[in-house]
Amino acid sequence: MPIPEDVTGFELDADVRQELKSLPKTLADDVARNLVMVARLLDSEPEEAYQYSRVALRLASRVAAVREAAGFASYMTQRYSEALTEFRAARRMTGRADLWPVMADCERGLGRPERALAMAGEPEVKQLDKAGQVEMRLVAAGARSDMEQFDAAVVTLQSPELASSTVHSWTARLRYAYAEALIAAGRGDEARDWFAKAAEADTDGSTNASERLAEIDGVEFTDALDPELAEDDAEQVDAPAKKRGGDNSEDRVIFEDEEDVEEYYDEDDLEIDEDFDGVVPERAEADKAPEAEKADKDEAKGDDAQA
């Protein structure tokens, strides 16, 4: 896999670079650069990130940071079995419990929500920090929903963290999940407020709470930069202009002969006067009026002269 020249490997956290010091320097540099590419592409291009993770894994499978990176790349591409294998390996190497929630979510991805629920009750959960415990609660609620235990999912998410007005990195996602659980439980009237609270806390766009809120309120957004919409608007503006122009060649009917006229008009709509001399009656009367007036004036003058 090609790696841009500006990637040096020093972009990694210090603790990861420390792990790589167990490798020969040239090998450590290659692994580090591949791990940087994994981190760069994980959210935007997860499939490419996965390919870089496989290179790093082939070069240094005994480094915990490499196994963890490979696990997340597999997880983001929905390769849950591979992800679970890598997370378990990383956990054995480090003894840390911080991967416990994502391991449980892999169980959900593999269609085993009951195992995820079992993991939510294991002692490892007590070793998690506050953010990890919230993640575990989210996974457990998701497992309840997978099993169609929607009311239980709502109860699972009800916690001091949900009720807190303090905003943390996980606040928006927790509130959003609670709103979704309410809808699934048939309590949609309560969900709107929680979507609104999620949108208020979502400063980094981790959820689509604003869109869900607008959907509930019946608000539709249009993209002003959408070229198709711009073209439609232009056509709507041009349409009246064509009508004002008066002569549209596509709309104008041209008759080739008398048969065309008869075909276009219904017999009841058009009566042909065979004695018609080409002068419209109203126009003829109008044309005769000045001549008659002039004749009257000349006759009056002749009478005055005789007198």
C-alpha positions, 0 to 999 in steps of 0.5 A: 500500500502506498504511503504519502511522503509527508507521513513520518510515523511521528504523528502517533501518540507517544505511548504507541511509539514507545510500544514500537521501540521493541522492533528494529528501527526500520521495521518500527518506522514502517509499522508506524507509518501504516498505523498513521494511515489507519488513523487518518482513514478510519472514519472517511475511508474505512476499507482503505484503513483496513488494508493498511491495518493488515500490512501493519499486522503482518509486520508486527502482530505481537504489538498490542497497538497494532492488534488494537488498530487492526481490530478497529479497522475490522470493526468499522468495516463490519468484519466483527469476527476479525475485530473480536479476535484482534480486540481479545488479543490486544486485551490479553497483551495489555490487561486493560478493560477499555476495549470491553464495550466494543468487544460486546458490540462485536457480539451484537454484530455477530447476531449474539445480543445475549452475549453482549448483555452477559458482558454488561454484567461482568466485573470488567465493567467496573474497571471502566472509566465513566466514558467506558461505562456509558459506552457499555450502557449504550451497547446493552441498550442496543442488545435489548433492542435487538431482542425487541425488549424496547421498554427494557432498553429505555430503562437501561439508558436511564441513568445519572449520566442521562439526567445530568445537564453537564455536557461530555463527549458522550452526552449527545450519543446517550441522549440520541440513543434514549430518544430512539429507544423511546420511539421503539417503545411507542413513546414518540411524544417524549422522543422529541425533547430528547432529540432536541437535547441531543442536538443541543449537546452535539457540537461535533456532529456525531449524531443526526439529532438535528435532522431527526428533530426537523423530521418530527417537526415537519421541516424540510431542508433543501441544499442550495448548492444542489445543481439539480435543484438549481436547474429546476429553479431556473426552468421555473423562472424561464417558463413565464418568460417564454409565455411573455415572449408570445412566439414559441415555435414549438407551440405554434401550429402551422397549417399546410392546407385546408385539410389541416384546418378542418382537422384542427377545428371542429365543424361546430366551431368554424362556419365558412361564409362563401360570400365573405368578401374579406372585410370584417363587418365591424371594420367596414362600418368603421371605414365607411363612417369618415366617408359618409361624414365627409359627404354630408359636409360637402352637401351642406356646403353646396346648399350654402352656396346656392343660398 
